[in-house]
Amino acid sequence: MTINLFKKMRVSGFTLVETLVALSILLIAVVAPISRIEDSLHKMYYVRDEAIAVNLAQEGIDIARQVRDTNMIQNVLWTQNLSDGTYTADVYKFITAPATPSGYLIPCAGCDQKVYLDPVSALYRQGTVATQTQFSRNIVVSSAGLQSYERSVTSTVTWKTGGTNGSIVIKEYIYDWAQ
């Protein structure tokens, strides 16, 4: 009987190539969901800002309606403070002084004024120093057609979320409903 001192030992384990393939598969399995999560977070913030912009744009239309309605209740010309032009709107003035519509829409020449978030009232405002947001709002009032009982109101809100620009435009016609 012979004894083999140099018996071949079988060692089990991974080779370098097998390890690299396993790490590559693991890396692909982890990176893809992380990039999806990052994209989803960006879209979530964009949708949040879009919802705020829609409300700010609608608020611009509502303030123009409020000016018209207050004028009619006070028995003055319904288009007073609604002449053709570009405006900003301060909803805070609407809440604190509802009897004076001249302060709701603030005339400006082609302005693109920033919207501020008032930390005390939690209201969005224009023309008041508070916390500046990424939103800008313009309200354009113009005569609609030949009728003197009709005005076109276009409220445009623009913003930037991350590197993506957004814009919401709402257009509505308001009328002299007493005619």
C-alpha positions in Angstrom: 0.0 0.0 0.0 1.4 3.3 -1.0 0.6 6.5 0.7 0.2 9.6 -1.5 1.4 12.6 0.5 0.6 15.0 -2.3 -3.1 14.2 -2.5 -5.0 16.7 -4.6 -7.2 18.6 -2.2 -10.5 19.9 -3.6 -11.2 23.4 -2.4 -14.7 24.8 -3.1 -15.3 28.5 -3.5 -15.8 31.3 -5.9 -13.5 32.4 -8.6 -12.8 36.0 -9.3 -15.0 35.9 -12.4 -17.9 34.4 -10.5 -17.6 37.1 -7.8 -17.6 39.9 -10.4 -20.6 38.5 -12.1 -22.5 38.2 -8.8 -21.6 41.8 -7.8 -22.7 43.1 -11.2 -26.1 41.4 -10.9 -26.5 42.7 -7.3 -25.5 46.2 -8.4 -28.0 46.2 -11.3 -30.7 44.9 -8.9 -30.0 47.8 -6.4 -29.3 50.7 -8.7 -32.4 50.4 -10.9 -34.9 50.7 -8.0 -33.0 53.6 -6.5 -33.1 55.6 -9.7 -36.8 54.9 -9.9 -37.3 56.1 -6.4 -35.4 59.3 -7.2 -37.5 59.9 -10.3 -40.7 59.3 -8.3 -39.7 61.8 -5.6 -39.0 64.5 -8.3 -42.4 63.8 -9.9 -44.1 63.9 -6.5 -42.6 67.4 -5.7 -43.6 68.6 -9.2 -47.2 67.4 -8.8 -47.3 69.1 -5.4 -46.1 72.4 -6.9 -48.5 71.9 -9.8 -51.4 71.6 -7.4 -50.3 74.8 -5.7 -50.0 76.6 -9.0 -53.5 75.5 -10.1 -54.9 77.0 -6.9 -52.9 80.2 -7.3 -54.1 80.6 -10.9 -57.8 79.9 -9.9 -57.4 82.4 -7.1 -56.4 85.1 -9.6 -59.7 84.4 -11.5 -61.7 84.4 -8.3 -60.3 87.7 -7.2 -61.2 89.3 -10.6 -64.8 87.9 -10.0 -64.8 89.4 -6.5 -63.8 92.8 -7.8 -66.7 92.6 -10.3 -69.2 91.4 -7.7 -68.2 94.0 -5.1 -68.5 96.7 -7.7 -72.0 95.6 -8.6 -73.1 95.4 -4.9 -71.7 98.9 -4.3 -73.7 100.0 -7.3 -70.7 101.3 -9.3 -69.6 100.4 -12.8 -68.9 96.7 -12.9 -65.6 97.2 -14.8 -64.2 99.6 -12.2 -60.7 98.3 -11.3 -61.0 95.8 -14.1 -59.6 97.8 -17.0 -57.4 96.2 -19.6 -54.0 95.4 -18.3 -51.7 93.1 -16.3 -52.1 92.7 -12.6 -50.9 90.9 -9.5 -53.3 89.8 -6.8 -53.1 90.0 -3.1 -55.6 87.7 -1.4 -54.6 89.0 2.0 -56.1 92.4 1.1 -59.2 90.5 0.0 -59.5 88.8 3.5 -58.7 91.9 5.6 -60.6 94.6 3.6 -63.4 92.9 1.7 -65.2 96.2 1.0 -62.5 97.8 -1.1 -61.9 96.0 -4.4 -59.4 98.5 -5.6 -56.7 96.8 -3.6 -57.3 93.2 -4.7 -55.8 93.5 -8.2 -52.6 95.5 -8.3 -51.7 97.0 -11.7 -48.3 96.3 -13.1 -46.7 96.8 -16.5 -45.8 93.4 -17.8 -44.7 92.2 -14.4 -43.8 88.7 -13.5 -43.9 89.2 -9.7 -43.0 86.5 -7.3 -45.5 85.0 -4.9 -44.6 85.0 -1.3 -45.8 82.7 1.5 -46.8 84.6 4.6 -45.5 82.5 7.6 -48.1 84.1 10.0 -51.3 83.7 7.9 -50.0 80.7 5.8 -51.4 82.6 2.8 -49.7 83.1 -0.6 -49.3 86.8 -1.3 -47.8 89.1 -3.9 -46.0 92.3 -3.3 -45.4 91.6 0.4 -42.1 90.7 1.9 -42.4 87.2 3.4 -40.9 83.9 2.3 -40.3 84.0 -1.4 -41.5 80.9 -3.3 -40.7 79.7 -6.8 -44.1 80.8 -8.1 -44.8 83.8 -10.2 -48.4 85.0 -11.1 -49.8 87.4 -13.7 -53.4 88.2 -14.3 -54.3 89.8 -17.6 -57.7 91.4 -18.0 -58.8 92.4 -21.5 -62.0 93.4 -23.3 -63.5 90.3 -24.8 -65.0 91.1 -28.3 -67.2 94.0 -28.9 -69.5 93.5 -26.0 -69.1 96.0 -23.1 -70.6 93.4 -20.7 -67.7 90.9 -21.0 -64.1 90.7 -19.9 -61.5 88.0 -20.5 -59.4 87.1 -17.5 -56.2 85.0 -17.9 -54.3 83.9 -14.9 -50.8 82.5 -15.5 -48.6 80.9 -12.8 -45.1 79.8 -13.6 -42.6 77.9 -11.4 -39.6 75.7 -11.4 -39.3 72.4 -9.5 -35.8 71.2 -9.5 -34.7 71.6 -13.1 -38.2 71.3 -14.5 -40.2 74.5 -15.5 -43.9 74.5 -15.1 -46.7 76.8 -16.2 -50.5 76.8 -15.6 -52.8 79.1 -17.6 -56.5 79.5 -16.7 -58.7 81.7 -18.9 -62.2 82.6 -18.1 -64.8 85.2 -19.2 -66.6 87.3 -16.6 -69.8 89.1 -17.4 -72.0 91.9 -16.2 -74.6 89.5 -14.8 -76.9 92.4 -13.9 -77.4 93.3 -17.6 
